[in-house]
Amino acid sequence: MDKQEQIQIFSDALWQGNSTELRCIHPKGGIQSMWGSLKSPHVIDKATRLNGQGFDVFAVINQPKPETKERIEQRDPETGKRRLTRDCDIDSINAIFCETDKPEVLTGDNLQAFISSDLPPSMVIRSSYPNHLHAYWLTRDTPVTMAKPLCEAVIRYYDASPESKNPARVLRVPGCIHQKSGLMVTLVHFNGKDYDFADLAGFFQPVLPQAPSVRRRIPYQTCSNEVIRRLMKGCETVAANMQGAQGRHRRLFWAAINCKNHHMPLEQARGVVCYMADCLPTREGNPVPHFEALSVLEHVYSSDYPLGEAWAFPKKQKKGQKAYLKGVWSR
């Protein structure tokens, strides 16, 4: 497989023709960032030229928001440094990934550990030496808020390098030279399978920090991907119909109670309420912090809210619930 073919397989699997940030980093210092698609001959030519000039070629694996293009093409006015894609710039998840460089007893042990797994990666890239690998599990329905917990779970499962876990992580592009080793970054395994979030979460068992403690339990069961999609679509619709930032907490309660109505386990419900928080309008440029969304979820799941229509409960709240809501309902 020649390097052009490797680049195209890598690009089609992750971005499906969409643009992302390509980041070329020189070992002695210096960064060249550009926005584009690896299906564009112009972008490939520029990346190849910089690689020939001693730069290592990386790409933001997950999908940045379109407005990120303007940001990375400008320098910070205070420091003069290039602006790079941040975690908050990620719009959707293309893959869950991990990076390993564990010593091998036999050449190929690390690769074999990946491909012989019960949930093998969609593709594996050899970044330099045979034991230096990047593994990717392609996914299209994983919430952005669950990407880091999932990557951390993969790292624990494979005892992989702990650094590669944030949504805006850059990893090496195959078909380019790894400058320190002089070896080519190579695609060594590809099956192209897309995984559902439910399958990934069920296998790797991600854990969110600040997990709420549940005092009252009801019979929860894993919700289907279709239920999760409907709830997340509902979050988008509810947030889009808001007039300004007034009532953001009410919408968080709406999301939390709908999760409870569906008997959704906390592991799935956390992703939904954090997604609701991300969808809500900002107030003076400040989004709803995830810890606030999780505290609402904890209160709903550990109290005696009746199951039923989420929008009806403000008029039927009990005495203790009313005290809790006082002062935060219209934030």
N, C-alpha and C positions, 0 to 999 in steps of 0.2 A: 504494500500500500504506500503510494508516494505521499509526500507531505501535503500537497494540495488537496488530495482526497481526504486525508486525516483532518485537515482544517474544516472542510465542508461537512464531514460527518459530525464533528464536534459542534460546529455552528448550528447545523440543522436540528440536532438533538436538543440543544439548550435554548437557543433564542428564536428558532423557527423563522429566520429572516429579519427579526427585529434588531434594532441597534442597541448597543451597550457601550460602556466605557472600556477602551483598550488602554492599558497603562504599560508603558515601556520604561523600565528602570535600569539605569546604568550601575554596575557594581561599585564604581568609584564615586557615585553620586550623580544626581540629575534625573528628572522625571519628564517624560513626554507623554501627555495624555491626549487621546482623541476620541471622538464620538462617531460610531459608525457600525456597520454590519460586516461580519466576516464573509458575507456573500458578495461584497463589493470588491471588484478587482483593485480599485484605487486604495481602499483600506488595507487589503492584503499586501499590495506592493509597498505601501508606506511602512507597515509593520515589518515586512521582510527586510526592507532597506535599513531600518533602525536596528534590527537584530544583527545584520551584517556589520553594523557600526559598533557593536559591543553591548547593545541593550538586551535585557531579558524581556520577553513579551508576556504580559498577563492580561486577563480580562475579568471584569465584574461578572460573576457567574449568574446571579439572579437579576431580574429585570428592573432597571431603574425607571423612575417616572420620566416622561418625555422632557419635562422642564429641567431635568438634571443636565441636559446638553448645554444650556446657557451657563449653568453654574461652573462646569468643569472647563469651559472655554475661556473663563475669566480668572484672573489672579486675585488673591485677597488684597484689597487696597491697603491694609495695614502692614502685612508681612511681605507682600510681593510673591508669596508662594502660590503654587497651583492649588486650586480647590479640587478635592477628590470626592468620589461618591461616598456618601455616608449611609449608615443603616437606615436612617429616617427617609432616605431617598428611594428606597426599594419599594416597588409597586406590587410585585408578585414574585413568587418563588418558582424557579425553574428546576432546581435540584437540591437535594440534601447531599452533603459531601463530607469526606474526611480525608486526612493526609497521614500517611505512615512512613516511617523510615527505620522501623525496627530491624535490628540485625537478624540475618537469616542463617539457619543451620545449613540448609540446602538452598541453592539459588532457585527462586520462584516460590518460596514458602509463603511470603506475604500475599502474592497474587493468588495462590491456591486457597488461602484462607478466605479471600473475598469471594471467589467464584464458586467455591464449594459450600457456601453458606446457604441456609434455608431461604434467605431473601437476598440473592446475589445482586450486586450493583448493576446498573444499566450500562455503565462503561467504566473502564479503568485506564488511567493515563500513567505512564512511567515518566517521571519528571527528570530523572538523570540516571543514577545507578539502579540496578535491578530491584533493590529493596525500597526505593523511593517511589511511592505510588500515591496517586490521587484517585479516590473512588467516588462515583456519582450515582445517586438514585434519582432518576428523573421523576418529577411530580408536577402536577398542574393545579391541584386543589388544596395544597398545604397553606394555611394562613401564614402571613408574614410573621405574626407574633409567635408562631410555633416553630419557626425555622431554627432558631438558636437552640431551644430545648431539644429538638430532634437531633441536631448535629452533636450536641453534648451527649445524648444517649448513644449515638453511633460511636463516638469517641470512647465511651465507657465499654461498649460491647467489644470493640476491636483493640482496646488499649492503644489508641492512635494518638497522634500529636494533638495537644490540647488547644493549639492556637487557631486552627481552622474551624470556626464555628459561627462567626457573625454573618448576617444576611448580605452585607456589602463586601464580603471577602473576595479578593482577587486570587486567581490560580493560573498556572501556566497554560499557554496555548500550545497544543501539539503541532508538530511540523516546524518548530523553532528550536534554535540552539540554546541549551543551558550554558551560560557563559563560564561559570566556575568550573564545571566538569568537562566542557567541550562536547558533551553528548546531546543528541537530539531528543527533545520531548516527544514521546511516542504513544499513540493509541494502541494498547495491547489487548484490550477486551471490549467488546461491544455487543449488546443484545437489543438495545433500543427500547427496553420495556419501560412504560410509564407506570408508576405506583400511585395508588390512592393514599391520601393522608391517613385514612383509617388503618390501612395495611401497615404503613410505616410506623404509626404510633402503637399499634397492637404488637408489633414485633420488637421494636427497640425500647418501648416503655419510657417516653420522655417524662421528665419531672420539672415542673415549674417552680422557681423560687417563691417564697412567701405563700406557700400553699395554704389555703384556708382550712381550718379545722372544722369538721362537720360534727355537730352535736345531735342533729336529728336526721335519721336516715330513712329514705323511702326506697322502694325497689327500683334501682337504676339499671338500665341496660344500654349497651352500646348503640348509638343512633347510626342510622345509615348515612352514607355520603349525601343522599338526596335531601334528607332532613336538614343536615348541616348547611347544604347549599341554599335551601329555602330560607333558613334563619339568617344566613349571612346576606342574602339578597334583601330580606326584610330590613336588616340593619342599614343597608345602603339606602333603601327607599325612605325609611323613617328619618335618617340623617339629612337626606336631600330635601325633605319637605319642611325642615326647620327654618324658622325665621330668626336668624342670628343664633347666639349661643345660649339664650335663655332656655332652661329646661333640659340641660344635658344630663343631669342625674336621673331625671324621669325616664329618659331613653335608655340609660344603663339598667334601670330596674326593669324596663320592658324586656330588654334582651335577657336578663338573668331569669325572670319569671317564665319567659317562653322556653328557656332551656329546661327549667324545672318542670314545666308542663309536659315536656317530651321525655321526662325521666332520664335526662341526659347525664352521664357520669361527669364528675368535676373535670377530668382530664380534657374532655371535649368542650365543656361549658366555658372553661377558662379561655380557650382560643376564641370562642364566639364573642364573649363580653369584651375581650381586648380588641377584637376586630371592630366591635361597636364603638369603642373609645377612639379608635383610629379614624372611623368614618365621621365622627361628630365635628361640628365647626369648632375652630379654635377661638379662644377668648384672648384678645390682645396678643395674638400670635402664639398662645400657649395651648397645646392639645391637652386632652384629658389624660393624666398619668395612668399607667396601667395598674398601679397599686390601688388607685381609687376604684377602678372597675372591678378589681379582684375583691376589694372590701365589700362592695355592693353584692357581689356574687356570694361571698361568705355569709352575709346577713340573710340573704334570701334563702340559701340552702340550709341554714341552721335555725331558721325560725318557722313559724306556723302559718306562713302565707298559704291561703287556700289555692289549690290548683284551679285554673279557669282562665277567663279573659284577662290578660295582663293590664289592659287599659282601664278595667273596671275597679281594680283594687284600691285606688286612692280614696274613693268614697266609702269603702268598706273596711278601712284599716282598723285594727284593734288598738287598744290604748297604748300598749308598748311600742307598736309599730309607728304610731303617730308621733310619739316622743322622739323616736330615732330619726324620722323624716324631717322634723322641724328644723328649719334653718338650712337644709341642704337640698330640699326638693326642687327649688328653682334655680340652682346654681348653673 
